[in-house]
Amino acid sequence: MQTISMEKAVFDITGMTCSACSARIEKGIAKLEGIAEVSVNLLTNSMAVTFDAKQTSTNQIAKGVEDIGYGAVVKTAATKKQATQPASRAQSEMQAMKNRLIVSLIFTVSLFYISMGVMHRWPMPGFLSGLENAWFSRSHCFC
């Protein structure tokens, strides 16, 4: 009589951006030998897998996710502690996005002022107005 040793593992998944990604991972991992149940959560970027430890391992499951095109790391007590630390990856990504937003806003407001200021009669710096500052003047026109 063969005994089945079922184990449950939770993985952190990287690279998922939509529900199609999570469905693709679920279908791909469910096809692996020894997998009893797969549940991928897009919001938490995690995957819970119930599997037969005699037929497959967590390394094989992680390799299966990587073969599909995503990253997978087994969530352990150490990674749970890392996730709760203030300098976690999600927080650093949010800070990088915030910095890009601020830089983008600065350039957007500047461009709007320069391009639309003449129409609204806003004061313009001298180097932006007049024909003497134009890159291409009539004296160089070939028409």
C-alpha positions in Angstrom: 0.0 0.0 0.0 1.4 3.3 -1.0 1.2 6.3 1.4 0.7 9.7 0.0 2.6 12.5 1.8 0.9 15.7 0.9 2.6 19.0 1.7 1.5 22.5 1.3 3.9 25.3 0.3 3.4 29.0 -0.3 5.5 30.8 -3.0 6.1 34.5 -3.7 5.5 35.1 -7.4 7.2 37.9 -9.3 6.3 39.2 -12.8 2.5 38.9 -12.6 0.6 41.9 -13.9 -2.9 40.7 -14.6 -5.4 37.9 -14.0 -4.3 36.2 -17.2 -0.8 35.8 -15.7 -2.2 34.2 -12.6 -4.4 31.8 -14.6 -1.5 30.9 -16.8 0.6 30.0 -13.7 -2.3 28.0 -12.2 -2.8 26.0 -15.4 0.9 25.4 -15.9 1.6 24.2 -12.4 -1.6 22.1 -12.2 -0.1 20.0 -15.1 3.0 19.1 -13.1 3.1 15.6 -11.7 2.1 15.3 -8.0 0.2 18.6 -7.8 -3.1 18.2 -6.0 -4.2 21.9 -5.7 -2.9 25.3 -7.0 -4.2 28.7 -6.0 -2.6 31.9 -7.3 -3.4 35.2 -5.7 -2.7 38.2 -7.9 -3.2 40.8 -5.2 -0.6 39.3 -2.8 1.6 37.9 -5.6 1.6 34.5 -4.0 0.8 30.9 -4.9 -0.4 28.2 -2.5 0.3 24.6 -3.7 -0.7 21.3 -2.3 1.5 18.5 -3.7 2.8 15.0 -3.2 6.3 15.3 -1.8 7.3 11.9 -3.2 6.5 13.0 -6.8 7.7 16.6 -6.8 9.5 19.2 -4.7 9.3 22.9 -4.1 12.4 23.4 -6.3 10.6 21.6 -9.2 7.5 23.7 -8.7 9.6 26.9 -8.6 11.4 25.8 -11.8 8.0 25.1 -13.4 6.9 28.7 -12.6 10.2 30.0 -14.1 9.7 27.9 -17.2 6.3 29.6 -17.7 8.0 33.0 -17.5 7.6 34.2 -14.0 9.7 34.1 -10.8 9.0 32.0 -7.7 10.5 31.8 -4.3 9.3 29.6 -1.4 7.9 31.7 1.3 9.6 30.8 4.6 9.7 32.4 8.0 12.8 34.4 7.0 11.0 35.8 3.9 7.9 36.6 5.9 10.2 38.7 8.3 11.7 40.4 5.2 8.3 41.2 3.9 7.3 43.0 7.1 10.5 45.1 7.3 10.1 48.7 6.3 12.7 48.5 3.5 10.8 45.7 1.6 10.9 45.4 -2.1 7.3 46.7 -2.6 8.0 49.8 -0.6 11.2 50.5 -2.5 9.3 50.1 -5.8 6.6 52.5 -4.6 9.3 55.1 -3.7 10.9 54.7 -7.1 7.5 55.2 -8.8 6.8 58.3 -6.6 10.2 59.8 -7.6 9.4 59.2 -11.3 6.0 60.8 -10.9 7.5 63.9 -9.3 10.1 64.3 -12.0 7.5 63.7 -14.7 5.2 66.4 -13.1 8.0 68.9 -13.1 8.8 68.4 -16.8 5.1 68.4 -17.7 4.3 71.6 -15.9 7.4 73.3 -17.5 6.4 72.1 -21.0 2.8 73.2 -20.5 4.0 76.7 -19.4 6.3 77.1 -22.3 3.9 75.8 -24.9 0.7 77.4 -23.7 2.0 80.5 -22.0 2.0 82.6 -25.1 -1.7 81.9 -25.7 -2.6 82.9 -22.1 -0.2 85.9 -22.2 1.9 84.6 -19.3 5.3 86.2 -18.8 7.9 84.3 -20.7 11.7 84.4 -20.2 13.5 86.4 -22.9 15.4 83.5 -24.3 12.2 81.8 -25.3 10.6 84.6 -27.2 11.4 86.6 -30.3 12.8 85.7 -33.7 16.4 86.3 -32.7 16.1 83.2 -30.5 14.5 81.0 -33.1 16.4 78.0 -34.3 15.4 78.5 -37.9 14.8 82.1 -39.2 13.6 83.4 -42.5 17.1 84.3 -43.6 17.9 80.6 -43.8 14.6 79.7 -45.5 15.0 77.9 -48.9 11.6 78.9 -50.2 
